[in-house]
Amino acid sequence: MENHLSNTFVFTSVLLIILYYVLKVLHSVWWRPNYLEKLLRRQGIRGTSYKFLRGDMEEIKRSMIEAQSKAMSLNHHITPRKVCMTWIGRKPRVIIGEPELIRTILANKNNDFVKQKLLNPLAGFLLVGVSSLEGDQWIKRRRQITQAFHLDKLKGMVPAFTTSCSNLIDRWRNLTSLEGSCEIDVAPEFQNFASDVIARTAFGSNFEEGKKLFELQKEQAALVLEAYYSIYIPGFRFVPTRKNMRRYKLESEITTILRDMIHKREQKLSQNRGLGTNDLLGLLLLHSKEQSENCLTVEEVIDECKLFYFAGQETTANLLTWTIILLSMHPHWQERAREEVLQICGKKSPDFEAINRFKIVSTV
């Protein structure tokens, strides 16, 4: 009798545990997503409906491949809603296009909108440094980094900007035909240009020295994006697939390059303490030597370098590329900007004071 009761108790306990986890999984992958969708729709936010586990990832991936397979049409197609939602796996993503609402979220309600944890750890290789922090940690790290971009330091960066710009213009001039024109894919050109500027101004090197790093990060970004739009099976990151092994190898190579760069700068700083503390890398290393709670570890310095190399290059290159596309659609703005530069600078390269006097160029 006692054995029967014991077996019944064990069986019931196991059954309840299984039932608990089944209900927990159902709550996570079905009940909660549908509940969130109803809440968003009650607030007037429209978008796609939730699809079990995968959400809109397949559609997003397909649309990206389709968009990249052909030239972009020069039009001004506007999305039908300024606020809409889409699904990344089982989590809804609200897309906001209203400037006032964006300002409210970023400035007034920034503590209410925290960064979401990634469902797929394989997509987290680029989510490092200040981009991964919240609250007081984010404030402290941001304060440490922004010291490299004070007005006085930006003034000192203008010669480096001029050098990179001159190199780009000379390269384009050499590509022109006898008729004085040629066709250039500006996207990769501006990626190299942004990389050169960042290497010179933030890390005291040049594009050739950082070229390998940029190429590795570009490949890493493609693999991260692929992982982000894929359904993740827990534990899959430990499976030694070809892509997983490549992801970890890229991470190791990038870290090695940055560690070597940091080591070289530390040697220069040890020889001359006043040398090289005006750029981002110098300031990060300075904070790593502090004997305080704000002290940065070497790994944290490496993470900030990874983030700045990738994010700084990508955003700057995209902005410049889009600007050139818009100028090609509106040639009269090209003429106005060119006339302003010639009027203020003549044949000289722009300096900091001249840049402050630009009105039309700033508008562009």
SULFEN-V792694 format. One record per residue. RES is the residue in three letters. SS is DSSP state (hx for helix, st for strand, lp for the rest). PHI is phi in whole degrees, -180 to 180 (999 if undefined). Layout:
# SULFEN-V792694
RES&SS&PHI ; RES&SS&PHI
This chain:
# SULFEN-V792694
MET&lp&999 ; GLU&hx&-64 ; ASN&hx&-63 ; HIS&hx&-63 ; LEU&hx&-65 ; SER&hx&-65 ; ASN&hx&-64 ; THR&hx&-63 ; PHE&hx&-63 ; VAL&hx&-63 ; PHE&hx&-61 ; THR&hx&-64 ; SER&hx&-63 ; VAL&hx&-62 ; LEU&hx&-63 ; LEU&hx&-66 ; ILE&hx&-64 ; ILE&hx&-62 ; LEU&hx&-62 ; TYR&hx&-60 ; TYR&hx&-71 ; VAL&hx&-64 ; LEU&hx&-65 ; LYS&hx&-65 ; VAL&hx&-66 ; LEU&hx&-61 ; HIS&hx&-62 ; SER&hx&-74 ; VAL&hx&-99 ; TRP&hx&-134 ; TRP&hx&-65 ; ARG&hx&-65 ; PRO&hx&-57 ; ASN&hx&-69 ; TYR&hx&-65 ; LEU&hx&-64 ; GLU&hx&-63 ; LYS&hx&-63 ; LEU&hx&-61 ; LEU&hx&-66 ; ARG&hx&-68 ; ARG&hx&-64 ; GLN&lp&-86 ; GLY&lp&87 ; ILE&lp&-91 ; ARG&st&-106 ; GLY&st&168 ; THR&lp&-75 ; SER&lp&-86 ; TYR&lp&-69 ; LYS&lp&-113 ; PHE&lp&-49 ; LEU&lp&67 ; ARG&lp&-84 ; GLY&st&60 ; ASP&lp&-104 ; MET&hx&-62 ; GLU&hx&-66 ; GLU&hx&-65 ; ILE&hx&-64 ; LYS&hx&-63 ; ARG&hx&-65 ; SER&hx&-68 ; MET&hx&-67 ; ILE&hx&-63 ; GLU&hx&-64 ; ALA&hx&-66 ; GLN&hx&-80 ; SER&lp&-83 ; LYS&lp&-142 ; ALA&lp&-66 ; MET&lp&-75 ; SER&lp&-76 ; LEU&lp&-87 ; ASN&lp&-142 ; HIS&lp&-123 ; HIS&lp&-67 ; ILE&lp&-108 ; THR&lp&-65 ; PRO&lp&-67 ; ARG&lp&-130 ; LYS&lp&-79 ; VAL&st&-128 ; CYS&st&-147 ; MET&st&-130 ; THR&st&-139 ; TRP&st&-123 ; ILE&st&-108 ; GLY&lp&67 ; ARG&lp&-99 ; LYS&st&-112 ; PRO&st&-76 ; ARG&st&-122 ; VAL&st&-93 ; ILE&st&-99 ; ILE&st&-115 ; GLY&lp&-124 ; GLU&lp&-90 ; PRO&hx&-55 ; GLU&hx&-65 ; LEU&hx&-69 ; ILE&hx&-62 ; ARG&hx&-63 ; THR&hx&-62 ; ILE&hx&-67 ; LEU&hx&-78 ; ALA&hx&-99 ; ASN&hx&-98 ; LYS&lp&-122 ; ASN&lp&-63 ; ASN&lp&-77 ; ASP&lp&-85 ; PHE&lp&-116 ; VAL&lp&-89 ; LYS&lp&-70 ; GLN&lp&-77 ; LYS&lp&-73 ; LEU&lp&-71 ; LEU&lp&-73 ; ASN&lp&-113 ; PRO&hx&-60 ; LEU&hx&-69 ; ALA&hx&-94 ; GLY&lp&-102 ; PHE&lp&-65 ; LEU&lp&-97 ; LEU&lp&-89 ; VAL&lp&-132 ; GLY&hx&65 ; VAL&hx&-63 ; SER&hx&-68 ; SER&hx&-101 ; LEU&lp&-95 ; GLU&lp&-135 ; GLY&hx&58 ; ASP&hx&-63 ; GLN&hx&-62 ; TRP&hx&-64 ; ILE&hx&-62 ; LYS&hx&-63 ; ARG&hx&-67 ; ARG&hx&-64 ; ARG&hx&-64 ; GLN&hx&-67 ; ILE&hx&-75 ; THR&hx&-65 ; GLN&hx&-61 ; ALA&hx&-76 ; PHE&hx&-125 ; HIS&lp&-66 ; LEU&hx&-56 ; ASP&hx&-62 ; LYS&hx&-72 ; LEU&hx&-64 ; LYS&hx&-59 ; GLY&hx&-72 ; MET&hx&-86 ; VAL&hx&-56 ; PRO&hx&-58 ; ALA&hx&-68 ; PHE&hx&-59 ; THR&hx&-62 ; THR&hx&-62 ; SER&hx&-65 ; CYS&hx&-63 ; SER&hx&-62 ; ASN&hx&-62 ; LEU&hx&-67 ; ILE&hx&-63 ; ASP&hx&-62 ; ARG&hx&-64 ; TRP&hx&-65 ; ARG&hx&-63 ; ASN&hx&-71 ; LEU&hx&-83 ; THR&lp&-69 ; SER&lp&-82 ; LEU&lp&-62 ; GLU&lp&-78 ; GLY&lp&87 ; SER&lp&-146 ; CYS&lp&-162 ; GLU&lp&-101 ; ILE&lp&-127 ; ASP&lp&-82 ; VAL&hx&-74 ; ALA&hx&-59 ; PRO&hx&-66 ; GLU&hx&-63 ; PHE&hx&-73 ; GLN&hx&-64 ; ASN&hx&-65 ; PHE&hx&-63 ; ALA&hx&-62 ; SER&hx&-63 ; ASP&hx&-64 ; VAL&hx&-62 ; ILE&hx&-64 ; ALA&hx&-61 ; ARG&hx&-72 ; THR&hx&-86 ; ALA&hx&-101 ; PHE&hx&-130 ; GLY&lp&66 ; SER&lp&-120 ; ASN&lp&-141 ; PHE&hx&-63 ; GLU&hx&-60 ; GLU&hx&-69 ; GLY&hx&-98 ; LYS&hx&-59 ; LYS&hx&-60 ; LEU&hx&-63 ; PHE&hx&-64 ; GLU&hx&-65 ; LEU&hx&-65 ; GLN&hx&-68 ; LYS&hx&-65 ; GLU&hx&-66 ; GLN&hx&-63 ; ALA&hx&-62 ; ALA&hx&-64 ; LEU&hx&-70 ; VAL&hx&-65 ; LEU&hx&-63 ; GLU&hx&-62 ; ALA&hx&-67 ; TYR&hx&-62 ; TYR&lp&-97 ; SER&lp&-114 ; ILE&lp&-78 ; TYR&lp&-96 ; ILE&lp&-98 ; PRO&lp&-50 ; GLY&lp&91 ; PHE&hx&-65 ; ARG&hx&-64 ; PHE&hx&-90 ; VAL&lp&-77 ; PRO&lp&-78 ; THR&lp&-75 ; ARG&hx&-61 ; LYS&hx&-71 ; ASN&hx&-62 ; MET&hx&-64 ; ARG&hx&-67 ; ARG&hx&-59 ; TYR&hx&-71 ; LYS&hx&-67 ; LEU&hx&-60 ; GLU&hx&-61 ; SER&hx&-66 ; GLU&hx&-67 ; ILE&hx&-63 ; THR&hx&-62 ; THR&hx&-64 ; ILE&hx&-62 ; LEU&hx&-68 ; ARG&hx&-64 ; ASP&hx&-67 ; MET&hx&-63 ; ILE&hx&-65 ; HIS&hx&-62 ; LYS&hx&-64 ; ARG&hx&-67 ; GLU&hx&-62 ; GLN&hx&-64 ; LYS&hx&-65 ; LEU&hx&-67 ; SER&hx&-69 ; GLN&hx&-79 ; ASN&lp&-144 ; ARG&lp&-63 ; GLY&lp&-89 ; LEU&lp&-90 ; GLY&lp&73 ; THR&lp&-102 ; ASN&lp&-93 ; ASP&lp&-100 ; LEU&hx&-62 ; LEU&hx&-62 ; GLY&hx&-61 ; LEU&hx&-68 ; LEU&hx&-63 ; LEU&hx&-67 ; LEU&hx&-63 ; HIS&hx&-68 ; SER&hx&-71 ; LYS&lp&-93 ; GLU&lp&-69 ; GLN&lp&-98 ; SER&lp&-153 ; GLU&lp&-70 ; ASN&lp&-88 ; CYS&lp&-63 ; LEU&lp&-97 ; THR&lp&-81 ; VAL&hx&-61 ; GLU&hx&-64 ; GLU&hx&-68 ; VAL&hx&-63 ; ILE&hx&-62 ; ASP&hx&-61 ; GLU&hx&-65 ; CYS&hx&-66 ; LYS&hx&-57 ; LEU&hx&-63 ; PHE&hx&-70 ; TYR&hx&-59 ; PHE&hx&-77 ; ALA&hx&-66 ; GLY&hx&-64 ; GLN&hx&-70 ; GLU&hx&-66 ; THR&hx&-67 ; THR&hx&-65 ; ALA&hx&-63 ; ASN&hx&-65 ; LEU&hx&-63 ; LEU&hx&-66 ; THR&hx&-63 ; TRP&hx&-66 ; THR&hx&-62 ; ILE&hx&-65 ; ILE&hx&-62 ; LEU&hx&-65 ; LEU&hx&-66 ; SER&hx&-69 ; MET&hx&-79 ; HIS&lp&-131 ; PRO&hx&-59 ; HIS&hx&-65 ; TRP&hx&-71 ; GLN&hx&-60 ; GLU&hx&-63 ; ARG&hx&-64 ; ALA&hx&-66 ; ARG&hx&-64 ; GLU&hx&-63 ; GLU&hx&-65 ; VAL&hx&-63 ; LEU&hx&-66 ; GLN&hx&-68 ; ILE&hx&-85 ; CYS&hx&-103 ; GLY&lp&65 ; LYS&lp&-98 ; LYS&lp&-86 ; SER&lp&-73 ; PRO&lp&-63 ; ASP&lp&-108 ; PHE&hx&-62 ; GLU&hx&-66 ; ALA&hx&-65 ; ILE&hx&-61 ; ASN&hx&-66 ; ARG&hx&-88 ; PHE&lp&-68 ; LYS&lp&-108 ; ILE&hx&-67 ; VAL&hx&-61 ; SER&hx&-64 ; THR&hx&-64 ; VAL&lp&-62
